[in-house]
Every structure is written in structure tokens, then in C-alpha cells.
Amino acid sequence: MAQDNEAKRETRKEKERATEKREIQPTTIEQIQGVGEATAEKLRKAGYNTITQIAQAQPDRLAEETGLRKYLAEKLISSAKEASKEPTPQEIPKEKERIAEETGTMKERLLREVMKDERFRRRLIRHIVDKLS
């Protein structure tokens, strides 16, 4: 009985992990706009098996390795970035900076709005005084 419950828990955990992976990353390169069966086959033969690999590729290299034209490689990379919605390593510092700036701005705006409310300010001061006592 205990083994059955343990097996069920493991199966449930595996299903959850599989679901999380699917939500994080689409599973097939055919989900990239402009990729049909023939293009997908060329991409796979060149070693591009995931959307992330395509999103992080250089257009010249992708075109050379797959035999596709450079403009098409550029479009595929752009579409792959959209499909993955995952920043490339070059974009991560910019994305972190943007998020930090946006978060800081939101916090400042919220604080200003909250501090305009006289009743809230008084309750906040009382709460702080009570905690310090």
C-alpha cells in the first residue's frame, strides 16, 4: 500500500515536471512561424532541435549550416525568439535592468499613493510604534 502511494506520488511529480517544461518551452520547432516540414528537417539535420537553439543562433551560421537564405534565417531567429519568449544570453542583462527599473518605479508610485492617505499613514505609524515597543 505504501509503495503504491509512493509510486503514485512519483508519477504525479513526473507529470508536473513534464507540464512545467511544456509551459516554459514549446516542444517542437514546427511551432516557429515559417517552419514547415521541409525547413524543420533542414534545421534538425544541422543540429537545431529546439526553439532556444534557433533563437540563440547567428544568422550567417544558421544560413550556412542549413542551406537557407540569410534573410530567412534572420526571420526564423526572430520568430524563434518570439516563440520561446526567453531572452538570449546577450539580452539577459538588459532584461534584468528593465525589470529592476520598472519595479523600482512601481514601488515609488505605490509608496507615494499610500503616503497620500492620512488614515493609512497613522495606522502605519501606530503599527511601527507597536512593533518597536
URSUL-V622743 format. One record per pair of residues at least 24 apart in sequence whose ideal C-beta (glycine too) atoms are under 6 Angstrom apart, sorted by the first residue. I is the first residue (numbers start at 1). GAP is how many residues later the second one is. If there is no record, write none. Layout:
BEGIN
i = (I/I)
gap = (GAP/GAP)
END
This chain:
BEGIN
i = (26/26/31/32/32/32/33/34/34/42/51/51/51/52/54/55/55/55/56)
gap = (25/57/52/47/48/51/46/41/45/24/29/32/33/32/26/25/26/29/32)
END
